[in-house]
Amino acid sequence: MDFNNIGDIKKNGFSGFKSATELWLDKSIIPRVKGVYLVINPAYNKTEFIYPGVGGFFKGRNPNVPVSELKSNYVDNSQVVYIGKAGSPTGNGTLNSRLGQYLRFGKTKNVGHWGGRLIWQLKNNADLIFCWKLTPKENPREVEKRLLHEYLNQFGVRPFANLTG
């Protein structure tokens, strides 16, 4: 899959394509099933960082990193800034619950969504686009791993906010 081609992303089963602002207003459009998701920066070629960001302080931990670290993690030629998963073979997690947590974290709420926190230090964080792929018959972690592997093959590094693989 070409991570810089929305048409190709859609051909690979992703839907949604809603901004953080749209989802803050109505997260009910996010499916209540397990799956994987991408966060896309529509202004990836004009990226600006903020410090501090708007992420919540979960259990008192500061989610912010220095701008120098943001710059060194940023993948200049990639619109995808994060790849995530929701749900497990035995758990009840869904895209709606996981993305709901992620979006609340981006509203400075004390929520346990530490992964991907760097997106909330992008100046245009409210404009970031979320899309998802349902994985009813697959383990979302396995699909996420495949996507991370494909991304690594295309760009040579992990996405900006994927601090671990």
Secondary structure, DSSP 8 states (H G I E B T S, - for coil): --TT-HHHHHHTT-EEEEEHHHHHH-GGGS-SS-EEEEEE-TTGGG--B-SS-S---GGG------HHHHHHH--TT-SEEEEEEE--SSS---HHHHHHHHHHHTTT---S--TTGGGGGBTTGGG-EEEEEE-TTS-HHHHHHHHHHHHHHHHSS--TT----
